Amino acid sequence: MLHEAGETIRSVYFLNDGLGSVLTVQPDGKSVEVGLIGREGFVGVPVIFGFKTSGLRVVTQGDGTGYRLDLEALRKALPHCPQLESTLQRYAMILGMQSTQLAACNRLHNVVERMARWLLMSQDRLETKVMPLTHEFLGQMLGARRASVSEAASELKNAGMISYTCGSVTIFNRTKLEKTACDCYEIINQQESRWQAEIQ
């Protein structure tokens, strides 16, 4: 657990590897993923804009490393590092865009499409073909029942796109996985590329 929804943010994190899941949490404790953070990102976006808490939970997936920075140290550094501040603000926009798209994705697309999209996004950030995860955990990320996740994983496996064992998934055919994923994967990547081109 890096941040809990509603709690005061005391530290921020710059990931070197591993994966952070951004979750929206309901009063009954159920959660669904609305963002993924890898080494391209930053955990602690609300503090850039002067807020002390987050409405979202951020947890790590599997092993990973990163740099933890005390909140006050970051606040003192930002006025002297305008490039860092603008970079973090731009990342906040990217994460916000991603969250908006994933909220729509979770409502509009079936579990197979969403699983394919999630695996692609995770692989982009982890840069590995083998990802440690269980069906139960993936169900939490996708906001789907474990049985639905198992059926979707079986469909992807039978089509030769992935294999899975207890606790890990391996991507075998990324091209087919991209064709199976919903449009959200491409929409997110295209918008990020457009924004990157605008600041060069």
Buried (B, 14 or more C-beta within 10 A) or exposed (E): EBBBBEEEBEBBBBBEBBBBBBBBBEEEEEBBBBBBBBBEBBBBBBBBEEEEBBEBBBBBBBEBEBEEBEBEEBEEEBEEEEEBBEEBEBBBEBBEBBBEBBBEBBEEBEBBBBBBBBBBBBBBBBEEEEBBBBBEBBBBBBBBEBEBBBBBBEBBBEBEBBBBEEEEBEBBBBEBBBEBBBBBBEBBEEBBEEEEEEEE
